[in-house]
Amino acid sequence: MFKIIGVLLGYYLLGIFGAFVGYIVGSFIDRYRAYGAGGINPLTTAHRQTVFIETVFILMGKLAKADGHVSQDEINHVEDFMQKLGMSSAHRQLAIALFKQGAAPGFNIEPKLQEFMAVCGHTNSLKQMLLIYLIVMALSDGRLDAAEEGLLKEFALHLGYDQFAFKQLLDMVLGQSHFAGGQTTSVTALDDAYKALGVTKENSDQEIKRAYRKLMSQYHPDKLMGQGVPEDMISMATAQTQEVQAAYELIKKSRNM
């Protein structure tokens, strides 16, 4: 949109040369609005992707060691997680090495979290996606034990989430997980649907629609890649959009929206 405005305005003011300049400036503005600062500078995006993937798997290693022991089941869960992400062979090897690094006894996560915040911390979507990946991994065995939840709270605090914001995000991801594969038929399905969208039964139809649209925008693949989520880690966000969609459809049906 802005590149068209730029072309027209540039041509009006400076002729053909002005139209060319207007196109470039407008394209930059369109990319910034769509993808954030990383969408304008490919080098910035590449750096964010590197830091993002390093942080994800180092913290996963730390999370797996939360109870003091990395079990074979937890290793299998991480391998399944990488398979679901559709990661390239090179990224899988790197991820395994990073996971082992994070799981090493006494490994200090502070420097990695500080680096993440310095490079990615100003982009809320990246902070939220990092936490979502970690929560999904912690839930991969069907439960969240106290040690895992405590460590997730610690991670969240470093990322700028207070206890209330973390609990809200945790409930939302838990709610979405109940819609994996489509509609759910459990007796708590409608309650789960509201949690999946981060709303309650007291919210109006318009508020629920806005929450739904906001989540769909946050999980949009092009937006996430532009902000620094590696392309082969986008499938997780795609799965989340399907779960959000299923939850929203159930709420709409229950409300005759």
C-alpha positions as CSV (number, residue, x, y, z in Angstrom):
1,M,0.0,0.0,0.0
2,F,2.7,2.5,1.0
3,K,4.8,1.8,-2.1
4,I,1.9,2.8,-4.3
5,I,1.4,6.0,-2.3
6,G,5.2,6.6,-2.5
7,V,5.2,6.1,-6.3
8,L,2.3,8.5,-6.8
9,L,3.6,11.1,-4.5
10,G,7.1,10.9,-5.8
11,Y,6.0,11.2,-9.4
12,Y,3.8,14.2,-8.5
13,L,6.7,16.0,-6.8
14,L,9.8,14.9,-8.8
15,G,8.6,13.0,-11.9
16,I,10.1,9.6,-12.9
17,F,13.0,9.9,-10.4
18,G,10.7,10.8,-7.6
19,A,8.4,7.8,-8.4
20,F,11.5,5.5,-8.2
21,V,12.5,6.9,-4.8
22,G,8.9,6.8,-3.6
23,Y,8.7,3.1,-4.6
24,I,11.8,2.2,-2.5
25,V,10.7,4.2,0.5
26,G,7.2,2.8,0.4
27,S,8.5,-0.7,0.1
28,F,10.6,-0.3,3.2
29,I,7.6,1.0,5.1
30,D,5.4,-1.9,3.9
31,R,8.1,-4.4,5.0
32,Y,8.5,-2.7,8.4
33,R,4.7,-2.8,9.0
34,A,4.4,-6.4,8.0
35,Y,7.6,-7.9,9.5
36,G,9.2,-5.5,11.9
37,A,12.7,-4.2,11.8
38,G,14.2,-7.5,10.8
39,G,12.2,-7.6,7.6
40,I,14.0,-4.5,6.4
41,N,17.5,-5.7,7.2
42,P,18.2,-9.4,6.1
43,L,21.4,-9.4,8.1
44,T,19.4,-8.5,11.2
45,T,16.9,-11.3,10.5
46,A,19.7,-13.9,10.0
47,H,21.3,-12.9,13.3
48,R,17.9,-13.1,15.1
49,Q,17.3,-16.6,13.6
50,T,20.7,-17.8,14.9
51,V,20.1,-16.4,18.4
52,F,16.5,-17.7,18.4
53,I,17.4,-21.3,17.5
54,E,20.3,-21.4,19.9
55,T,18.2,-20.1,22.8
56,V,15.3,-22.5,22.1
57,F,17.4,-25.6,22.3
58,I,19.7,-24.6,25.0
59,L,16.7,-23.8,27.2
60,M,15.1,-27.0,26.2
61,G,18.2,-28.9,27.4
62,K,18.0,-26.9,30.7
63,L,14.3,-27.7,31.0
64,A,14.8,-31.5,30.4
65,K,17.4,-31.4,33.2
66,A,14.9,-29.6,35.6
67,D,14.4,-32.7,37.7
68,G,18.2,-33.5,37.7
69,H,18.1,-36.2,35.1
70,V,17.6,-36.3,31.3
71,S,15.6,-39.4,30.6
72,Q,15.5,-41.3,27.3
73,D,11.8,-40.3,27.1
74,E,12.8,-36.7,27.2
75,I,15.4,-37.2,24.5
76,N,12.8,-38.9,22.4
77,H,10.4,-36.0,23.0
78,V,13.0,-33.5,21.7
79,E,13.7,-35.7,18.7
80,D,10.0,-35.9,18.0
81,F,9.8,-32.2,18.4
82,M,12.5,-31.6,15.8
83,Q,10.8,-34.0,13.5
84,K,7.5,-32.2,13.8
85,L,9.3,-28.9,13.1
86,G,10.6,-30.5,9.9
87,M,14.1,-29.2,10.7
88,S,16.9,-29.5,8.1
89,S,19.7,-32.0,8.8
90,A,22.2,-29.2,9.6
91,H,19.7,-27.5,12.0
92,R,19.0,-30.9,13.7
93,Q,22.7,-31.5,14.4
94,L,23.1,-28.0,15.8
95,A,19.9,-28.4,17.9
96,I,21.2,-31.6,19.4
97,A,24.5,-30.1,20.3
98,L,22.8,-27.0,21.8
99,F,20.4,-29.3,23.8
100,K,23.3,-31.2,25.3
101,Q,25.0,-27.9,26.2
102,G,21.9,-26.7,28.0
103,A,21.5,-30.0,29.8
104,A,25.2,-30.0,31.0
105,P,25.5,-30.0,34.9
106,G,25.8,-26.4,36.2
107,F,25.3,-24.8,32.8
108,N,24.6,-21.0,33.3
109,I,21.7,-19.9,31.1
110,E,22.1,-16.2,32.1
111,P,24.4,-15.2,29.2
112,K,22.2,-16.8,26.6
113,L,19.1,-15.2,27.9
114,Q,20.9,-11.8,28.1
115,E,22.0,-12.3,24.4
116,F,18.4,-13.2,23.4
117,M,17.0,-10.1,25.1
118,A,19.7,-7.9,23.4
119,V,19.0,-9.2,20.0
120,C,15.3,-10.3,20.1
121,G,13.9,-8.7,23.3
122,H,12.3,-5.7,21.6
123,T,10.1,-8.0,19.5
124,N,7.2,-9.3,21.6
125,S,6.4,-12.0,19.1
126,L,9.8,-13.6,19.4
127,K,9.7,-13.6,23.2
128,Q,6.2,-15.2,23.2
129,M,7.1,-17.8,20.5
130,L,10.2,-18.8,22.6
131,L,8.0,-19.4,25.6
132,I,5.4,-21.2,23.6
133,Y,8.0,-23.6,22.1
134,L,9.3,-24.3,25.6
135,I,5.8,-24.9,27.1
136,V,4.9,-27.2,24.2
137,M,8.1,-29.1,24.7
138,A,7.4,-29.4,28.5
139,L,3.9,-30.7,27.7
140,S,5.1,-33.2,25.2
141,D,4.9,-36.0,27.7
142,G,1.3,-35.1,28.6
143,R,2.1,-33.4,31.9
144,L,3.9,-30.4,33.4
145,D,5.7,-31.2,36.7
146,A,6.6,-28.7,39.4
147,A,10.3,-28.5,38.5
148,E,9.5,-27.8,34.8
149,E,6.9,-25.1,35.7
150,G,9.3,-23.4,38.1
151,L,12.0,-23.2,35.4
152,L,9.5,-22.0,32.9
153,K,8.5,-19.2,35.3
154,E,12.2,-18.3,35.7
155,F,12.6,-18.1,31.9
156,A,9.5,-16.0,31.6
157,L,10.8,-13.6,34.3
158,H,14.0,-13.1,32.3
159,L,11.8,-12.3,29.2
160,G,9.8,-9.7,31.0
161,Y,6.7,-11.7,31.9
162,D,5.3,-11.3,35.4
163,Q,3.6,-14.3,37.1
164,F,0.1,-13.3,35.9
165,A,1.2,-12.9,32.3
166,F,3.1,-16.2,32.4
167,K,0.0,-18.0,33.8
168,Q,-2.2,-16.5,31.2
169,L,0.1,-17.6,28.4
170,L,0.5,-21.1,30.0
171,D,-3.3,-21.5,30.2
172,M,-3.7,-20.3,26.6
173,V,-1.1,-22.9,25.3
174,L,-2.7,-25.6,27.4
175,G,-6.1,-24.7,26.0
176,Q,-4.8,-24.7,22.4
177,S,-3.1,-28.1,23.0
178,H,-6.5,-29.6,23.6
179,F,-7.5,-28.8,20.0
180,A,-4.6,-30.5,18.4
181,G,-5.9,-32.2,15.3
182,G,-9.2,-30.3,15.2
183,Q,-12.3,-30.2,17.4
184,T,-12.3,-31.8,20.8
185,T,-15.3,-33.5,22.3
186,S,-14.2,-33.4,26.0
187,V,-16.7,-32.1,28.6
188,T,-14.4,-29.1,29.2
189,A,-14.1,-28.3,25.5
190,L,-15.8,-24.9,25.6
191,D,-13.7,-23.8,28.7
192,D,-10.6,-24.9,26.9
193,A,-11.6,-22.9,23.8
194,Y,-11.9,-19.7,25.8
195,K,-8.5,-20.3,27.4
196,A,-7.0,-21.1,24.0
197,L,-8.0,-17.5,22.8
198,G,-7.0,-15.9,26.1
199,V,-10.5,-14.7,26.9
200,T,-13.4,-15.7,29.2
201,K,-17.1,-16.2,28.8
202,E,-17.7,-12.7,30.0
203,N,-16.0,-11.2,27.0
204,S,-18.2,-9.8,24.2
205,D,-18.4,-11.3,20.7
206,Q,-16.3,-8.4,19.4
207,E,-13.6,-8.9,22.1
208,I,-13.4,-12.6,21.3
209,K,-13.1,-11.9,17.5
210,R,-10.3,-9.3,18.2
211,A,-8.5,-11.8,20.4
212,Y,-8.8,-14.5,17.7
213,R,-7.5,-12.1,14.9
214,K,-4.6,-11.0,17.1
215,L,-3.5,-14.6,17.7
216,M,-3.8,-15.5,14.0
217,S,-1.7,-12.5,13.2
218,Q,0.9,-13.4,15.8
219,Y,1.2,-16.9,14.4
220,H,1.4,-15.8,10.8
221,P,4.4,-17.6,9.1
222,D,5.5,-14.6,7.0
223,K,5.4,-12.3,10.0
224,L,7.3,-14.7,12.3
225,M,10.0,-15.4,9.6
226,G,10.4,-11.6,9.0
227,Q,10.9,-11.1,12.7
228,G,13.5,-13.9,13.1
229,V,11.9,-17.3,13.6
230,P,13.8,-19.8,11.4
231,E,11.7,-21.1,8.4
232,D,12.0,-24.7,9.5
233,M,10.5,-23.9,12.9
234,I,7.4,-22.3,11.5
235,S,5.4,-25.5,11.3
236,M,4.8,-25.3,15.1
237,A,3.2,-21.8,14.6
238,T,1.1,-23.3,11.8
239,A,-0.2,-26.0,14.1
240,Q,-1.0,-23.3,16.7
241,T,-3.2,-21.4,14.2
242,Q,-5.1,-24.6,13.4
243,E,-5.8,-25.1,17.1
244,V,-6.8,-21.5,17.6
245,Q,-9.1,-21.8,14.6
246,A,-10.8,-24.9,16.0
247,A,-11.3,-23.2,19.4
248,Y,-12.7,-20.1,17.8
249,E,-15.2,-22.2,15.7
250,L,-16.4,-23.9,18.8
251,I,-17.0,-20.6,20.6
252,K,-18.8,-19.2,17.5
253,K,-21.0,-22.2,17.4
254,S,-21.9,-22.0,21.1
255,R,-22.7,-18.3,20.8
256,N,-24.4,-18.5,17.4
257,M,-21.9,-15.8,16.2
